[in-house]
């Protein structure tokens, strides 16, 4: 279920579950109030987690949707978590 206070457009539950997996694998970025994960590490995390069963094509779709909907933004090869506050 979507959080009514979240300004980002809603996504299917399985994509939000994938987002949660990625956030748990992300690390803090120095001098920024956010977390980041490389694209390669994100794909690896999604393909190896026990919480989801995804194919490689699914991971591309998940990352694209999370970027399009503002859950992540890209800096070089990093996916950074967009702050919501």
N, C-alpha and C positions, 0 to 999 in steps of 0.2 A: 504494500500500500504506500502511496506517495505521502510525503510529509507536506502538509498544507503551508508550512512556513518556508519551504524550500523554493527559491525563485527559479530553479532550473526546470525545464520541461520534463514531464514524467517519462519514464522508460519502462519496458517490460521487467518483471521481477527478476528474471534470469540474468539480465544485463546489470541490474543493480547488485545482484549477488556477485557477479564478476567484478564490479567496481569495488565491493567490499574486500574481495580477495586481493585485488591490486593495491588497495590502500594498506592492507596489512603487510605487504611486501615492499612498500615504498619507504624511503628513508628521508630524513629531514634535509632540507637544502640550507646551506650556510647563508646567512644574511637575508633570508627570505622566511616568511611565515607560512611555509608550505612544505609538502612532501613531494618527492619525485621518484620515478622508476624509469629505467631505460626501456625503449620499445622491445628490445630483445628479451630483457628480464620479464617484462609484462607478458609476452607471449609464453615464455617458459613457465611462469607462475600459473597462467590460465590452463595450460596443457597438463600440468603435473598436480594440480590441486585435487584433493579428494572430494571437495565440495561441489564440483561441477564436472560434467562430462562434455568436453568440447573438442571439435575437430579444428585443424589449423585455419580453415576458412571462417569458422565461428569466431576465432580470436581476432581476425582482421575486422570482422563486422562489429564486434564488441568495441574495439578500440576506436573505430571510425565513429560509431554512434556516441560514445562517451566524449569524443572530441567535438563532434557536431553540436551536442547538447550542452556543452560547457562544463562537463564534469572534470575534464582535463584540458590543459592547454599545452602546446608543444614549444619547447625551447631546445634547439639543436636536436639531439637524439633522445632527449628526456621528455617524458610525459609528467607534467606537474599537476597536482591536485589543485583545482580552483577553490580558493577560500569562499565560504558561503556566508561569512558574517561581515 
